Amino acid sequence: MNPEYFSRLKAALADERLATYGIGKVDNATVVARYLWNMALCESLYGPLQLAEVALRNSIHQQLVPTACGGVWWKHPDETKLTPWQKVEVTKARKKLSRGSRPLTEGRVVAEMTFGFWTAFFDKPHASTGLGFHLVKTAFPYLERTKRNMV
């Protein structure tokens, strides 16, 4: 590998970033190959992770509909058991979606919420409201009872 090319690559990506790929005193071409291989592996996980996120959010949403605010948690977040942070996130998502030309719908709000919004239902604040335990039980009906620990 051309040493000048590798030097410029290191400068662009940061020496620290490439250093882990050079463990074992390998040549520059192997460092680049390892870096590219890692990128390809990460990219291959994108699809399954996206499917898992969509399945998780839809499962949680389906369980929130009958329990939180008469099924319209996304319309009236202040009237729900959502945490203060989650209420703010719903309001921000609604405002963002309202700026567009498409109508504000349940599905669009659900899709706009971040992965962190959905996973927050399994944190300590929702363990104390009871909503988290309800969601673990109903959104994951095949999860062993012993693994339903919230904290």
DRENNUKE-813946 format. One record per residue: residue in three letters; chain; x, y, z of N, C-alpha, C, O in turn. Coordinates in steps of 0.02 Angstrom, whole numbers, plus 50000, padded with zeros to 5 digits. Example, Ala and Ser with C-alpha at 12.3 -4.5 7.8 and 13.67 -1.06 7.14 Angstrom:
<sites>
aa,ch,nu,nv,nw,cau,cav,caw,cu,cv,cw,ou,ov,ow
ALA,A,50660,49716,50390,50615,49775,50390,50660,49835,50390,50712,49834,50423;
SER,A,50642,49888,50354,50684,49947,50357,50645,50002,50394,50670,50057,50402;
</sites>
This chain:
<sites>
aa,ch,nu,nv,nw,cau,cav,caw,cu,cv,cw,ou,ov,ow
MET,A,50042,49941,50000,50000,50000,50000,50045,50062,50000,50096,50065,50034;
ASN,A,50025,50110,49962,50061,50173,49957,50063,50207,50026,50010,50223,50053;
PRO,A,50123,50218,50054,50128,50248,50120,50096,50318,50125,50068,50336,50177;
GLU,A,50102,50357,50071,50072,50423,50071,49996,50419,50076,49964,50458,50112;
TYR,A,49967,50372,50038,49894,50361,50041,49873,50343,50112,49825,50370,50139;
PHE,A,49909,50296,50142,49892,50274,50210,49899,50332,50260,49858,50339,50305;
SER,A,49950,50372,50252,49960,50430,50296,49901,50479,50291,49878,50505,50341;
ARG,A,49878,50491,50230,49820,50535,50220,49756,50504,50249,49713,50539,50276;
LEU,A,49750,50439,50242,49692,50404,50269,49691,50409,50345,49638,50422,50375;
LYS,A,49748,50400,50376,49754,50406,50449,49735,50477,50471,49701,50486,50521;
ALA,A,49758,50526,50433,49742,50596,50450,49667,50609,50444,49639,50646,50484;
ALA,A,49636,50579,50394,49564,50591,50384,49521,50554,50435,49470,50580,50457;
LEU,A,49542,50494,50454,49501,50453,50499,49522,50458,50572,49484,50438,50617;
ALA,A,49580,50483,50585,49610,50490,50652,49652,50428,50668,49629,50371,50660;
ASP,A,49711,50440,50691,49758,50387,50707,49728,50340,50759,49736,50279,50754;
GLU,A,49694,50368,50809,49664,50327,50862,49612,50279,50834,49604,50223,50858;
ARG,A,49576,50302,50784,49523,50262,50753,49552,50200,50719,49525,50145,50724;
LEU,A,49608,50209,50684,49639,50154,50648,49685,50111,50691,49700,50054,50673;
ALA,A,49706,50137,50748,49755,50102,50790,49731,50033,50811,49770,49986,50811;
THR,A,49667,50025,50827,49642,49960,50849,49645,49908,50793,49647,49848,50807;
TYR,A,49644,49930,50732,49647,49883,50675,49718,49863,50659,49730,49818,50618;
GLY,A,49767,49896,50691,49837,49880,50679,49869,49839,50733,49930,49831,50735;
ILE,A,49828,49812,50778,49855,49770,50832,49889,49709,50802,49864,49677,50756;
GLY,A,49947,49694,50829,49985,49636,50804,50037,49657,50753,50065,49614,50718;
LYS,A,50051,49721,50749,50104,49746,50705,50095,49721,50633,50139,49691,50604;
VAL,A,50036,49735,50606,50021,49714,50537,50037,49771,50488,50047,49828,50509;
ASP,A,50038,49755,50425,50053,49806,50375,49992,49851,50364,49937,49836,50386;
ASN,A,50003,49907,50330,49951,49957,50319,49891,49929,50280,49834,49947,50295;
ALA,A,49903,49886,50232,49849,49858,50193,49803,49816,50237,49742,49817,50228;
THR,A,49831,49780,50285,49790,49740,50331,49749,49785,50377,49692,49769,50392;
VAL,A,49779,49840,50398,49742,49888,50440,49680,49913,50403,49625,49915,50430;
VAL,A,49690,49933,50340,49634,49958,50300,49583,49903,50287,49523,49915,50290;
ALA,A,49607,49843,50272,49561,49787,50260,49519,49772,50322,49459,49761,50317;
ARG,A,49551,49773,50381,49514,49761,50443,49462,49816,50455,49406,49802,50476;
TYR,A,49481,49877,50442,49435,49934,50451,49374,49926,50405,49317,49934,50426;
LEU,A,49386,49911,50341,49332,49902,50293,49289,49841,50310,49228,49843,50302;
TRP,A,49320,49788,50334,49283,49728,50355,49237,49746,50413,49179,49724,50414;
ASN,A,49261,49783,50461,49220,49804,50518,49160,49846,50494,49105,49838,50519;
MET,A,49173,49891,50447,49118,49931,50419,49065,49887,50387,49005,49897,50397;
ALA,A,49087,49837,50350,49040,49792,50316,49000,49751,50367,48940,49740,50358;
LEU,A,49033,49729,50420,48997,49691,50472,48944,49735,50505,48888,49713,50517;
CYS,A,48962,49796,50521,48914,49842,50552,48856,49856,50506,48798,49857,50527;
GLU,A,48871,49866,50442,48819,49878,50393,48771,49819,50387,48711,49828,50377;
SER,A,48798,49759,50393,48755,49699,50387,48706,49693,50444,48655,49658,50438;
LEU,A,48719,49726,50499,48674,49723,50557,48618,49775,50554,48570,49772,50592;
TYR,A,48624,49822,50509,48576,49877,50506,48505,49852,50494,48458,49873,50529;
GLY,A,48495,49809,50446,48428,49783,50430,48396,49747,50489,48340,49765,50508;
PRO,A,48429,49697,50518,48399,49663,50575,48386,49710,50635,48335,49703,50669;
LEU,A,48431,49757,50647,48420,49804,50702,48360,49849,50687,48321,49864,50733;
GLN,A,48352,49870,50625,48295,49912,50607,48230,49873,50616,48182,49900,50642;
LEU,A,48229,49811,50595,48169,49770,50605,48154,49760,50679,48096,49763,50699;
ALA,A,48205,49748,50719,48194,49740,50791,48166,49804,50822,48120,49801,50863;
GLU,A,48192,49862,50801,48166,49925,50828,48094,49936,50809,48053,49955,50851;
VAL,A,48077,49924,50746,48008,49934,50723,47961,49886,50759,47907,49906,50781;
ALA,A,47982,49823,50767,47940,49774,50802,47931,49793,50875,47876,49787,50902;
LEU,A,47984,49818,50907,47980,49838,50977,47932,49897,50985,47887,49895,51026;
ARG,A,47941,49949,50945,47899,50008,50953,47826,49992,50938,47781,50017,50972;
ASN,A,47813,49951,50887,47744,49935,50872,47712,49892,50926,47653,49900,50941;
SER,A,47751,49847,50954,47725,49805,51008,47708,49847,51069,47655,49840,51100;
ILE,A,47754,49892,51087,47741,49936,51145,47681,49981,51130,47637,49989,51173;
HIS,A,47679,50010,51071,47624,50055,51053,47557,50018,51058,47508,50045,51085;
GLN,A,47554,49957,51032,47491,49919,51035,47468,49908,51107,47408,49904,51120;
GLN,A,47516,49902,51153,47498,49893,51223,47482,49959,51257,47444,49960,51306;
LEU,A,47509,50014,51232,47495,50080,51261,47424,50103,51242,47392,50138,51281;
VAL,A,47402,50084,51184,47337,50107,51159,47281,50095,51210,47245,50142,51226;
PRO,A,47272,50035,51236,47217,50025,51284,47232,50051,51354,47185,50060,51394;
THR,A,47296,50064,51371,47311,50081,51440,47326,50155,51453,47314,50179,51508;
ALA,A,47351,50190,51404,47374,50258,51417,47328,50309,51383,47327,50314,51322;
CYS,A,47292,50346,51423,47252,50402,51398,47200,50381,51347,47190,50415,51296;
GLY,A,47167,50327,51360,47115,50305,51315,47138,50292,51244,47100,50299,51197;
GLY,A,47201,50272,51236,47226,50255,51170,47255,50313,51130,47277,50302,51074;
VAL,A,47254,50372,51158,47281,50429,51120,47339,50462,51157,47343,50523,51162;
TRP,A,47384,50420,51182,47443,50446,51218,47482,50494,51176,47513,50540,51202;
TRP,A,47482,50484,51111,47521,50525,51066,47487,50592,51052,47520,50639,51029;
LYS,A,47422,50597,51067,47386,50661,51058,47388,50703,51121,47393,50765,51118;
HIS,A,47384,50670,51179,47380,50706,51243,47432,50679,51292,47415,50648,51342;
PRO,A,47496,50690,51278,47548,50660,51320,47545,50683,51393,47565,50646,51437;
ASP,A,47521,50744,51405,47518,50769,51474,47467,50732,51517,47469,50738,51578;
GLU,A,47423,50696,51486,47371,50660,51523,47389,50586,51532,47345,50545,51546;
THR,A,47451,50568,51523,47472,50498,51525,47521,50486,51581,47539,50531,51619;
LYS,A,47542,50423,51587,47593,50403,51635,47664,50409,51606,47712,50384,51635;
LEU,A,47670,50443,51550,47736,50453,51521,47779,50494,51569,47754,50534,51607;
THR,A,47845,50482,51566,47890,50522,51607,47892,50594,51578,47873,50604,51521;
PRO,A,47914,50642,51618,47919,50710,51591,47960,50714,51527,47942,50749,51480;
TRP,A,48016,50677,51524,48057,50677,51464,48019,50649,51405,48022,50677,51350;
GLN,A,47982,50594,51415,47944,50565,51360,47889,50612,51336,47875,50615,51276;
LYS,A,47858,50648,51382,47806,50696,51362,47835,50750,51317,47805,50770,51267;
VAL,A,47894,50773,51335,47928,50824,51295,47945,50795,51226,47936,50829,51175;
GLU,A,47969,50733,51224,47986,50702,51161,47926,50694,51115,47931,50705,51055;
VAL,A,47869,50676,51143,47808,50669,51103,47787,50738,51075,47769,50744,51017;
THR,A,47791,50788,51118,47772,50856,51096,47819,50880,51040,47796,50909,50991;
LYS,A,47884,50867,51048,47932,50886,50996,47918,50850,50930,47920,50880,50877;
ALA,A,47903,50786,50935,47888,50747,50874,47825,50773,50840,47824,50779,50779;
ARG,A,47774,50788,50879,47712,50815,50850,47725,50881,50816,47699,50893,50761;
LYS,A,47764,50924,50847,47779,50989,50816,47817,50980,50751,47803,51013,50701;
LYS,A,47866,50936,50752,47906,50924,50692,47862,50898,50635,47868,50921,50578;
LEU,A,47819,50850,50651,47776,50821,50600,47723,50871,50576,47701,50867,50518;
SER,A,47702,50916,50619,47650,50965,50600,47676,51015,50549,47637,51045,50512;
ARG,A,47742,51024,50546,47771,51071,50498,47767,51045,50427,47773,51084,50379;
GLY,A,47758,50981,50419,47755,50952,50352,47686,50961,50321,47640,50987,50352;
SER,A,47680,50938,50260,47616,50946,50224,47570,50886,50235,47511,50889,50218;
ARG,A,47597,50833,50264,47556,50773,50276,47520,50779,50343,47543,50814,50388;
PRO,A,47463,50745,50350,47425,50750,50413,47461,50716,50471,47500,50669,50462;
LEU,A,47448,50742,50530,47477,50714,50591,47437,50652,50609,47379,50656,50628;
THR,A,47469,50594,50603,47434,50531,50617,47470,50491,50671,47529,50503,50687;
GLU,A,47435,50445,50699,47462,50400,50750,47524,50365,50725,47576,50364,50759;
GLY,A,47521,50336,50666,47577,50299,50638,47639,50341,50627,47695,50319,50638;
ARG,A,47628,50402,50606,47686,50447,50595,47718,50467,50661,47779,50472,50665;
VAL,A,47677,50479,50712,47705,50496,50778,47744,50437,50806,47799,50445,50831;
VAL,A,47715,50377,50802,47748,50317,50827,47815,50308,50792,47865,50294,50826;
ALA,A,47818,50316,50727,47880,50308,50689,47930,50363,50704,47991,50351,50698;
GLU,A,47908,50421,50723,47953,50478,50736,47989,50471,50803,48043,50500,50812;
MET,A,47960,50434,50849,47990,50428,50915,48056,50389,50911,48062,50342,50872;
THR,A,48105,50409,50950,48171,50378,50949,48170,50310,50984,48124,50294,51022;
PHE,A,48221,50270,50971,48228,50206,51005,48232,50216,51080,48204,50176,51119;
GLY,A,48265,50269,51102,48271,50284,51173,48203,50297,51206,48192,50280,51264;
PHE,A,48157,50328,51168,48090,50340,51194,48057,50273,51212,48027,50267,51266;
TRP,A,48064,50225,51168,48031,50160,51179,48065,50120,51234,48031,50089,51275;
THR,A,48131,50120,51235,48166,50081,51286,48157,50111,51355,48165,50077,51405;
ALA,A,48141,50176,51358,48130,50209,51423,48071,50180,51462,48066,50189,51522;
PHE,A,48027,50145,51428,47971,50113,51463,47994,50058,51509,47956,50035,51552;
PHE,A,48056,50036,51501,48081,49982,51542,48133,50006,51593,48171,49966,51621;
ASP,A,48133,50071,51605,48177,50101,51656,48140,50108,51722,48079,50096,51726;
LYS,A,48176,50127,51772,48150,50131,51841,48087,50174,51848,48041,50154,51883;
PRO,A,48083,50233,51816,48023,50274,51825,47958,50236,51807,47907,50245,51840;
HIS,A,47960,50196,51755,47900,50159,51735,47889,50097,51777,47834,50069,51779;
ALA,A,47941,50074,51810,47932,50019,51857,47888,50043,51915,47846,50006,51941;
SER,A,47898,50106,51936,47860,50132,51992,47788,50150,51973,47744,50150,52017;
THR,A,47774,50164,51909,47706,50180,51889,47666,50116,51875,47604,50118,51872;
GLY,A,47700,50061,51865,47667,49999,51848,47661,49990,51773,47648,49934,51750;
LEU,A,47669,50043,51735,47662,50039,51663,47717,49996,51633,47704,49957,51586;
GLY,A,47777,50001,51658,47832,49961,51633,47820,49887,51641,47831,49848,51595;
PHE,A,47797,49867,51701,47783,49796,51713,47727,49771,51667,47731,49715,51640;
HIS,A,47676,49812,51657,47622,49794,51612,47648,49784,51541,47630,49735,51508;
LEU,A,47691,49829,51519,47717,49824,51450,47762,49764,51442,47760,49730,51390;
VAL,A,47804,49750,51491,47848,49691,51486,47805,49628,51479,47820,49584,51439;
LYS,A,47753,49625,51519,47710,49565,51518,47670,49559,51454,47664,49504,51427;
THR,A,47643,49613,51429,47599,49610,51371,47634,49617,51304,47614,49586,51255;
ALA,A,47686,49658,51302,47722,49667,51239,47768,49608,51224,47785,49596,51166;
PHE,A,47788,49573,51276,47833,49515,51268,47801,49454,51302,47827,49430,51352;
PRO,A,47746,49429,51274,47709,49376,51308,47748,49311,51315,47731,49270,51358;
TYR,A,47799,49299,51276,47837,49237,51280,47901,49243,51322,47938,49195,51329;
LEU,A,47912,49302,51349,47971,49313,51391,47959,49278,51458,47907,49287,51490;
GLU,A,48007,49238,51479,48000,49202,51542,47989,49252,51599,48018,49305,51601;
ARG,A,47945,49233,51644,47927,49276,51701,47990,49297,51741,47993,49354,51764;
THR,A,48037,49253,51748,48098,49268,51787,48142,49321,51753,48185,49350,51786;
LYS,A,48131,49333,51689,48172,49382,51652,48136,49449,51644,48158,49491,51605;
ARG,A,48082,49459,51678,48043,49521,51672,48063,49573,51723,48024,49617,51740;
ASN,A,48124,49569,51747,48149,49617,51795,48156,49685,51762,48186,49690,51708;
MET,A,48130,49738,51793,48130,49805,51763,48194,49843,51777,48211,49888,51738;
VAL,A,48229,49828,51829,48288,49869,51846,48350,49828,51854,48404,49855,51869;
</sites>
